[in-house]
Amino acid sequence: MNWAQFSIKNRYTIFALIIGILLFGFFSKATLKEQLMPDTSPPLINVMTNYPGASAKEVAENVSEILEEEISLVSGVKKVKSTSQNDLSIVKVEFHYGVNEDQAALDVENAVNRISYYLPAQAQKPQILKFNTSDKPILTIALKSNKVPLKEIRFIADNKLKNELQLLENVAAVDVFGGHKEQINIYLKNDIIQAYNLTPERIMNSLKLNNLSRSAGRLIEDNQEVLIRIDESFQDIEEIKNLIIFSNNNQTLYLKDVADVVKGEGEQRSLFRVKGEQAISLQIIKKDSANTVATVEEVLERLDEIKDKYDNIEFTIVSNDAVFTNQVVDNMTGSILTAIILTALIILLFIVSLSESFIVALSMPLSFLSSLSLMKIFNLQLDLITLSALILSIGFVVDNSIVVVESIMRHHKEFGKNIKDAAIDGTKEIILAVLAGTGTTIIVLIPLLFLEGFIGKVFGPLSKTLIFTLSSSLFVALTIIPLLVSLDLKITFLSNMEKVLKRLISPFNIFMDKILAFYIRTLKKALTWKKTVLFISVLVLLLSGLTLRNIGMELFPKLDTGALTISVEVQPGSNIAKTNQIVKGIEDILEKEAEIVNYSAQIGYESGGHFLGEMGALGVNQAYFTVDISSRKERKETIWQIQDRIRESIYQIPEITSFVVKEVGSAAVATAQAPIDIRISGPDKVLLNYLADDFIKEINNINGLINVYKGWEINTPELRLILDKQRLAELNLNPQLVTNQIFSNMQGINVGGLKQEGNAKDLAINIRYTEGDRDNIEVLLDQVIVSPLGVKVPLSDIAEVSYEKSSNIITRENQEYTTDIYGHTDGRAFSHVVSDIEKVINQKQLPTGYSIALTGEQSELKESLGDLGFSLILAIILVYLLLVAQFNSFLHPLTIMAAVPLVLIGVAGALIITNKFVSMPVILGLILLAGTVVNNSILLMDYILNERKSGNNGPEGIVNSVKMRFRPIMMTALSDIAGMLPLALELALGSERFSPLAIAVIGGILTATFLTLIVVPVLFSLIEEKLSYKRVIKDQGEAVI
């Protein structure tokens, strides 16, 4: 009993199966997770350590280097990179693919705990984070109001909104940004302090010692324990003002006598702006393993419940990564429907019969719904990759059904069998051919399932989806389609429509007949000029290969996401007010762009924040813009044209030292900061900076290289105090004591907190000199330093001043100092730009101990190209072995596979016409073509061999085979092309990333289809002639003997 016989005999079982496929398929579509792209990053663990008041150099030497050394010993670590900036250390730990992230985080935490006592006392406890600190928040919410001051909004955000949102399952962190943080400011009056012979340290100690709440032990009385507790924490600002500093000789000195105590805001080191207005932002960062769309929906649902409580505050969604993801999913779903309709029309043109066309077309939704069910079972998600795979498979899924229906109807009409017998016999006749045809396509995808690393993360889900869909189509074609055909549904109005349809389609059939006639004439001539035809084919093939090489290569095509970012650094030393003025100038530029929908800017950095921008650090002289523009379907210009115009305008602002304008997702690799990353390593930071500047001068004029910038600069102004060691020794002072006193006076220190009502966080109490006592160099040098001996001296007595420049950040990788030169490409192939850079690198003479290397996407491209190249070779070998098993011959499979190299001609032509570069999707297209184009060769070769068995050995047999197989071959080829057209034409948002795959496959199928009908018969005929000649010579030799 074959499959068709089983399905016809157990029709209700099959009907139940169809209903099950429909129900579970739609359920799967509704519940599958949605994401823009799968998570392609390796396991990443970040260690963030705040070190208040420390310079980048101190942070690097006293925190980052200690952490690096210990963490690098953790098992499975691939790379350890650290970034040290003022007040903050970030150590990024990249593990090899396959390492369990939770275990990796635990191992890193244990390593940090082992050396925590080596870290400075002032350094805060390191945080272990399981997400990338360069990943921008997936959702940013701006809070502003015409009625409520920003400091009150900040208080609500810090104490209520943040806590509620951070409890959500998929949220890793919620950062509140925008300054205006309320605190108690104590401004010491230097002249009064000196008059009373006081020191700031004494006042600070008084505040600390009189603001406490702690246990004082236990009292045991009558076998009962009673806890003794002292709670003398400050309850209000008046209590702070009335703190007694000293009391003697009937004189009491209060804090309010020597300082101004005010409830205000902390020093403004950060700002958040939305379309020109200041606001407070809530920045949502998802867990590394969480789904973007699900997380955003979860947050917005909770936000809807929350914001009703705050009628006076305006909640505005500034940026939302889920919007583009949803647009992509909706658009790609629409493209799938378009592809199904186009494919159904192609089927109708060839089959003409409405009922037969409907049955064949029905295989598409059934196959897709089955595939969606399998995706649900195997925990795949709907994203750009899996949706692209579904579109790609549309043309392929009908191939099996076309062959099955054609075979059944031939048995019914030509052999006069009843429809049920025809369904059974027709399916049985072609079952091996269908299995082999689908097998050759599936078998080339199997090696992709075993790829590791970045490329495995990308193409693994695509391969699985294609395998699920093709396997489903095979099952549908051999089980469900024969049952539906056997029902022999005769609908009167369909019969009448078919008569009209035949007249409408007749011009198409006439056109196809003319093409067939042309083919037959061409084939007859080709069979008389076999070697010439093969020579021309090989020559064109070689030219196509050279063309592909000259086109250039990139990892993945660029993607117009409708969002761009602008990273800006203004002149070093600029305060936040100056940076804010520059930001306003950029906002004026953005306001002139009609396509910009929304934009926001964050200036500076807040301690504890997780997002650090895309230039390595965020300080008061740096800003980061997020800009949303209209969908590419709603505008005439590309995002890159808009970026060029913005870039030209920003160039005109003289106060900006460096900036980067780029689209979101410009780097295909998640761990790459930019597509171009040139890393220089060595022991001396000053020399590294010089080498980087020199290298930038040499590559700045490379065609196609834009947005060139360094990871760090030595241009941050620094006032260095050179202490007199002899004088320090006389006063029993040391550098640490001097530093502590200056820092507390100038920068200010927190001396505790003021309790708030409810669960609100304590208001920080900060103490420092008044602004007039810390606003110039003379005031600094006049500051009084108190020695342990009680001697008071001005700072100028023990120190000299030197003006220097330092680096804003310090980077290291694998325990070696590094500087990175980043860049992007535009208008030219990535590989051509890289080739020019490599020429400069090869000519560069570096000092001993220094090295330079291209990392970023280039290293990933080389690795991916090697993996996919191996997969392509393995795919061809597997297809050959499968054909050997099918044809019981080692020679005929080689003839069949002659169609495989012919696809290069079509691929090269298609890429040139569409102005696309060779990319990883194109290489995948070649792998896919290796398994699909042989199907037509199999159909043709199978018929030629049958003709030979019937005694038709000459050219007539070959010509007759082409006549008989022309329409099925053309139908499957055109249906494949029709199914891929929506992806190739980039009808859906996001389809740009995988459109080269469809373009390559369409070009390959077109060329292979037309040349298969010429080259394969010619090659077969030539081989047969040679074999026949050898057989004749052998027979003559045996006759002589």
ABEGO torsion letter per residue (X at the ends): XBAAAAAAABAAAAAAAAAAAAAAAAAAAAABBBBABBBABBBBBBBBBBBBGBBAAAAAAAAAAAAAAAAAABBGBABBBBBBBBGBBBBBBBBBBGBBAAAAAAAAAAAAAAAAAABBAABBBBBBBABBAABBBABBBBBBBAABBAAAAAAAAAAAAAAAAAABAABABBBBBGEGBBBBBBBBBAAAAAAAGBBAAAAAAAAAAABBBBBAEBBBBGGBBBBBBBBABBABAAAAAABBABBBGGBBBBAAAABBBBBBBBBBABBBBBGGBBBBBBBBBBBAABBAAAAAAAAAAAAAAAAAABAABBBBBABBAAAAAAAAAAAAAAAAAAAAAAAAAAAAAAAGBAAAAAAAAAAAAAAAAAAAAAAAAAGBBBBAAAAAAAAAAAAAAAAAAAAAAAAAAAAAAAAGBBAAAAAAAAAAAAAAAAAAAAAAAAAAAAAAAABBEAAAAAAAAAAAAAAAAAAAAAAAAAAAAAAAAAAGBBBAAAAAAAAAAAAAAAAAAAAAAAAAAAAAAAAAAAAABAAAAAAAAAAAAAAAAAAAAAAEBBABBBBBAGBBBBBBBBBBGBBAAAAAAAAAAAAAAAAABAABABBBBBBEBBBGBABAEAAGBBBAABBBBBBBBBBAAABABBAAAAAAAAAAAAAABAABABBBBBBBGABABAABABABBBBBBEABAAAAAAAAAAAAAAAAABBGBBGBBBABBBABBBBBBBBBAAAAAAAGBBAAAAAAAAAAAAAEBBAEBBBBBEABBBBBBBBBBBAAAAABAAAAAABBBBBAAGBBBBAAAABBBBBBBBBABBBBBGGBBBBBBBBBBBGBBAAAAAAAAAAAAAABBBBBGBBBBBBEAAAAAAAAAAAAAAAAAAAAAAAAAAAAAAAGBAAAAAAAAAAAAAAAAAAAAAAAAAGBBBBAAAAAAAAAAAAAAAAAAAAAAAAAAAAAAAGBABAAAAAAAAAAAAAAAAAAAAAAAAAAAAAAAGABBGAAAAAAAAAAAAAAAAAAAAAAAAAAAAAAAAAAAAAAAAAAAAAAAAAAX
